[in-house]
Amino acid sequence: MASSSKPSCYGRKAVLPLDFLISGGGPAGLCCAIALANAGHRVQVFERAASIGEQQTSGVVLAPNAFKILTQWDDSGASMVDVGVIAKSSPIYRWETGEMIGVHGWDELVMEESGGKHFYSNHNEAWGWLHKIATEAGAKVRLGATIVSVNPETPSVTLASGETITGDILIGADGKTSIVRKTFLGGQDDRRSMGTVVYSGNIPASSIAEDPVLTEFMSKSDSDMVVWAGPGHTALVYPTVSFAVPSSEEATHIEKSPGRLCGMHVYVPDSDGVPPGEDEWRSSVDPSEVLSLCAGGDPIISRFINLMTSVSRVKWCDYTAPQDWAHPSFKAMCIGEAVHPMPVCGMFSASMVVEDAAVLGNLFSRLQCRGQIPRMLQAFQSIREDRCEMVRQADTLTLQSSMLVNGPDQEARDELYRQWSKKLSGQPGDYDDLTMQQWETYSPIFAYDANEATDEWFVRWGRPIAEAIGTHRSSAVAGVVVHESIISVG
Ligand SMILES: Cc1cc2nc3c(=O)[nH]c(=O)nc-3n(C[C@H](O)[C@H](O)[C@H](O)COP(=O)(O)OP(=O)(O)OC[C@H]3O[C@@H](n4cnc5c(N)ncnc54)[C@H](O)[C@@H]3O)c2cc1C
């Protein structure tokens, strides 16, 4: 697998180590802490949660483009695999009737060429894993540290305790309600609903195993993620942690892991007209609320919902990112969901924060002098902005495709699943075309290598900047106005 060889930036330490302050110790903040600490910087992360790994969360999907970076961060590689399940195939059922439409499979060749794996994990377990790797890399993660105000000019953060901490660069990795982004925007919160709300929670695998109907349902195939697709609605159930208990070949995933959790996400229309809440992931919803919204759906969906624990209600929302991701002082910048909105519980969205961190770490491993900082921050936006927008659109289409109203588009989707079912069951068919189609659709997302993209950016745009050292010329580089060459080529 391509992930076994580490990119050239690993091992390169910044000539000028800086003090980074990171607002938010979610996936973006912790990934960023790992990448910056690996690049030789001093990193402090401030996270308002009192503990990591004990939140009310559910499953998270990590795509091959993120998986390959995560395994590079952990020298043992294998331990990342211990906090999740490698995806293979998903049966798709009709929301209204429960009739099986077909099976969607991840082609082995496509995965191999992508250099990673499609991976399901429990958000808490993945979060805990990132926390471990970040602290091992030398980052200081302060829990129960709520930031009440930030000064992007100094830059500094002030905690609820009254303590103020100053550093060289402040990174806003504090999610879609980011205090850092709001500071850039004059305190404004401009989030708006995209018309869909997601109920997200866990189901203990043991509860499924105790229900004979669900056990039989799950044993119909050895697939991992089960999907119901219907007009305006979709539901997903998937195991999220590895199967440590050895058992027979015939056992289903659920039977192999009775002590483990499955993630469940239920997408329904958002019709209450209420603006998105401040901390929706920590909302606690009674499963009966979800049940009432799924009346008319396949009764098996309700059976799963009845077993859900710790349900959160999160609106899929959009917001206008600041035109410049870095503050004019060039001492603060936003990353992750704080600056590029993504669909909630999307198939590719969580992976974007891993890429963000890899790019930032790669850039700042090249730092030689303070004058380079503004260009580094602008380079980050140059590399990330279009990429995040492309993936946001792809993820939006993927989710919307599961919620299509009945008609020609839904029929074309269903036909594709039928073709995949034939391929997976070994029936004759034109599989080369199917593989090519999957490759063409997903390779722009999965085969992307954030470190390669950063290296290529430097080959393309960094060398002229380096060659201009001392000439004090002005030149436009990748949308970045450079007055003096201050970026080194690595
Ligand atoms: C509690 C929680 C549970 C989640 N569970 C899931 C899940 O099960 N499945 C899934 O697909 N996605 C989940 N998500 C969303 C997912 O983490 C993000 O969509 C995505 O990974 C982007 O991550 P991020 O780090 O940019 O933002 P977030 O994940 O939103 O992380 C932002 C972090 O910043 C912290 N923070 C915010 N404001 C402050 C402040 N003022 N001071 C200090 N800290 C602050 C938050 O507590 C949070 O930990 C969850 C998010 C949260 C916050």
The ligand as an SDF file (V2000), in Angstrom:
LIG
                    3D

 53 58  0  0  0  0  0  0  0  0999 V2000
  -18.6830   16.6150   20.3430 C   0  0  0  0  0  0  0  0  0  0  0  0
  -18.6500   16.2920   18.8560 C   0  0  0  0  0  0  0  0  0  0  0  0
  -19.0280   15.0390   18.4100 C   0  0  0  0  0  0  0  0  0  0  0  0
  -19.0120   14.7330   17.0460 C   0  0  0  0  0  0  0  0  0  0  0  0
  -19.3820   13.4830   16.6440 N   0  0  0  0  0  0  0  0  0  0  0  0
  -19.3440   13.1620   15.3350 C   0  0  0  0  0  0  0  0  0  0  0  0
  -19.6820   11.8620   14.8980 C   0  0  0  0  0  0  0  0  0  0  0  0
  -20.0150   11.0070   15.6980 O   0  0  0  0  0  0  0  0  0  0  0  0
  -19.6400   11.5810   13.5680 N   0  0  0  0  0  0  0  0  0  0  0  0
  -19.2580   12.5360   12.6620 C   0  0  0  0  0  0  0  0  0  0  0  0
  -19.2170   12.2220   11.4620 O   0  0  0  0  0  0  0  0  0  0  0  0
  -18.9150   13.7780   13.0470 N   0  0  0  0  0  0  0  0  0  0  0  0
  -18.9590   14.1080   14.3540 C   0  0  0  0  0  0  0  0  0  0  0  0
  -18.6260   15.3800   14.7580 N   0  0  0  0  0  0  0  0  0  0  0  0
  -18.2840   16.3730   13.7360 C   0  0  0  0  0  0  0  0  0  0  0  0
  -16.8850   16.1880   13.1950 C   0  0  0  0  0  0  0  0  0  0  0  0
  -15.9410   16.1650   14.2340 O   0  0  0  0  0  0  0  0  0  0  0  0
  -16.6020   17.3230   12.2710 C   0  0  0  0  0  0  0  0  0  0  0  0
  -17.6370   17.4060   11.3310 O   0  0  0  0  0  0  0  0  0  0  0  0
  -15.3700   17.2150   11.4170 C   0  0  0  0  0  0  0  0  0  0  0  0
  -14.5610   16.1670   11.7190 O   0  0  0  0  0  0  0  0  0  0  0  0
  -14.5870   18.5190   11.4450 C   0  0  0  0  0  0  0  0  0  0  0  0
  -13.8730   18.6000   12.6210 O   0  0  0  0  0  0  0  0  0  0  0  0
  -13.3730   19.9610   13.2600 P   0  0  0  0  0  0  0  0  0  0  0  0
  -12.3140   19.5710   14.2130 O   0  0  0  0  0  0  0  0  0  0  0  0
  -13.0700   20.9980   12.2250 O   0  0  0  0  0  0  0  0  0  0  0  0
  -14.6580   20.5000   14.0240 O   0  0  0  0  0  0  0  0  0  0  0  0
  -15.3440   19.8870   15.3240 P   0  0  0  0  0  0  0  0  0  0  0  0
  -15.3830   18.4380   15.2830 O   0  0  0  0  0  0  0  0  0  0  0  0
  -16.6270   20.6290   15.4720 O   0  0  0  0  0  0  0  0  0  0  0  0
  -14.3450   20.2930   16.4990 O   0  0  0  0  0  0  0  0  0  0  0  0
  -14.2640   21.5890   17.0350 C   0  0  0  0  0  0  0  0  0  0  0  0
  -13.7160   21.4570   18.4440 C   0  0  0  0  0  0  0  0  0  0  0  0
  -13.5020   22.7610   18.9570 O   0  0  0  0  0  0  0  0  0  0  0  0
  -13.9610   22.7930   20.2940 C   0  0  0  0  0  0  0  0  0  0  0  0
  -14.3300   24.1740   20.5870 N   0  0  0  0  0  0  0  0  0  0  0  0
  -15.2630   24.9330   19.9660 C   0  0  0  0  0  0  0  0  0  0  0  0
  -15.3050   26.1540   20.5070 N   0  0  0  0  0  0  0  0  0  0  0  0
  -14.3650   26.1610   21.4890 C   0  0  0  0  0  0  0  0  0  0  0  0
  -13.9440   27.1650   22.4290 C   0  0  0  0  0  0  0  0  0  0  0  0
  -14.5010   28.3930   22.4590 N   0  0  0  0  0  0  0  0  0  0  0  0
  -12.9560   26.8460   23.2900 N   0  0  0  0  0  0  0  0  0  0  0  0
  -12.3600   25.6010   23.2670 C   0  0  0  0  0  0  0  0  0  0  0  0
  -12.7590   24.6250   22.4260 N   0  0  0  0  0  0  0  0  0  0  0  0
  -13.7390   24.9140   21.5380 C   0  0  0  0  0  0  0  0  0  0  0  0
  -15.1640   21.8570   20.2960 C   0  0  0  0  0  0  0  0  0  0  0  0
  -15.4600   21.3820   21.5950 O   0  0  0  0  0  0  0  0  0  0  0  0
  -14.7010   20.7600   19.3810 C   0  0  0  0  0  0  0  0  0  0  0  0
  -14.0300   19.7270   20.0580 O   0  0  0  0  0  0  0  0  0  0  0  0
  -18.6230   15.7330   16.1140 C   0  0  0  0  0  0  0  0  0  0  0  0
  -18.2420   17.0060   16.5590 C   0  0  0  0  0  0  0  0  0  0  0  0
  -18.2520   17.2930   17.9100 C   0  0  0  0  0  0  0  0  0  0  0  0
  -17.8320   18.6880   18.3740 C   0  0  0  0  0  0  0  0  0  0  0  0
  1  2  1  0
  2  3  1  0
  2 52  2  0
  3  4  2  0
  4  5  1  0
  4 50  1  0
  5  6  2  0
  6  7  1  0
  6 13  1  0
  7  8  2  0
  7  9  1  0
  9 10  1  0
 10 11  2  0
 10 12  1  0
 12 13  2  0
 13 14  1  0
 14 15  1  0
 14 50  1  0
 15 16  1  0
 16 17  1  0
 16 18  1  0
 18 19  1  0
 18 20  1  0
 20 21  1  0
 20 22  1  0
 22 23  1  0
 23 24  1  0
 24 25  2  0
 24 26  1  0
 24 27  1  0
 27 28  1  0
 28 29  2  0
 28 30  1  0
 28 31  1  0
 31 32  1  0
 32 33  1  0
 33 34  1  0
 33 48  1  0
 34 35  1  0
 35 36  1  0
 35 46  1  0
 36 37  1  0
 36 45  1  0
 37 38  2  0
 38 39  1  0
 39 40  1  0
 39 45  2  0
 40 41  1  0
 40 42  2  0
 42 43  1  0
 43 44  2  0
 44 45  1  0
 46 47  1  0
 46 48  1  0
 48 49  1  0
 50 51  2  0
 51 52  1  0
 52 53  1  0
M  END
$$$$
